[in-house]
Amino acid sequence: MTRPAQRSGGSRASADRLGRLLNLVPYLLARPGIALAEAAADLGVTERQLREDLELLWVCGLPGYGPGDLIDMAFDGDRVTITYDAGIDRPLRLTPDEALALVVALRMLAETPGVANRDAVERALAKIENAAGEHADAPVAVRLPGDSERVEALRGAVRRRRALRITYYTATRDETTERIVDPIRVSIIDGHAYLEAWCRRAESVRMFRADRIDALVELDEPAAPPPQAELPDLSDGIFRPSADLPLVTLRVGRSARWITEYYPCERVEPDPDATGATGREWLVSLRVTDLDWARRFVLGLGPEVTVVSPPDLVEQVRDRAAAALDAYAVPPAGAASH
């Protein structure tokens, strides 16, 4: 089965799919033997996407995840029937702690600047608070990332139009640098606060995640971003793949397929030369900011992911993996211990 190319905005795609999966089992339970084409039309997806969702449901279920715990279904030609629902047909019952956690999360979401469909969030919050009763009135302080002292200092520099000297950790390169920046604005994106500023070192607009700013000093000199300093469009997220970024191709096993939902990919398709235990590896191509980040990313994913290209990344991952194995080598007999 060939998967369609993944769209950008992996978090949005994952949320959309989760919603479909939660709705799919009760929908099929109420319509045993329904044709796949009819179900796809009702659910607003293609038949191919529906088949992929059913394939994923087949490995979902109750803790234990043995054959008797997983969702099961029967196919008769192009018709499907749910034969075991793993309890998804039962109404959701929240414990007091779960209800309170949900209320806190919704309150935080409602207070986040720039959230779309705020009315829907507030309606959902009102329903949960009504159902939770007295548990929803527990004294819990909801603080957004934008409420921290550091972010308030950044906002103050923006208001006062003062330059900053910051010590910043760059995760993609795993390095800490000091630089002088001209603040432009502070934004909250996906639960994180960012300073958007003109970086005098890079001579370009950069985004600095507030929790990675190790130190900051407000300078006496005014912030003076040049006329060509343009703020990026963040409507589709922070990372925007472009053709000038390195293209990495990975061979991905089943347990690591989640990366195709989380990261924007240019190509996702079955590997025609797959020789793994399941024979169901995928070839995944995605853009990365630099190969150093890609090396750490791949090494963190473990044996379920191997690098196909570019050759430089293949060599880097191989060398680092070999060095890690050497560190675990058993010393020769009689070698001095320290």
Secondary structure, DSSP 8 states (H G I E B T S, - for coil): -------S-HHHHHHHHHHHHHHHHHHHHTSTTEEHHHHHHHHTS-HHHHHHHHHHHTT-BSTT-STTTB-EEEEETTEEEEEE-TTTTS-----HHHHHHHHHHHHHHHHSTT-S-HHHHHHHHHHHHHHHGGGGGS------GGGSHHHHHHHHHHHHTEEEEEEEEETTTTEEEEEEEEEEEEEEETTEEEEEEEETTTTEEEEEEGGGEEEEEEEEEE----TT------TT-S----TTS-EEEEEE-GGGTTHHHHS--SEEEE-TT--SSSS--EEEEEE-S-HHHHHHHHHHHGGGEEEEE-HHHHHHHHHHHHHHHHHT----TT----
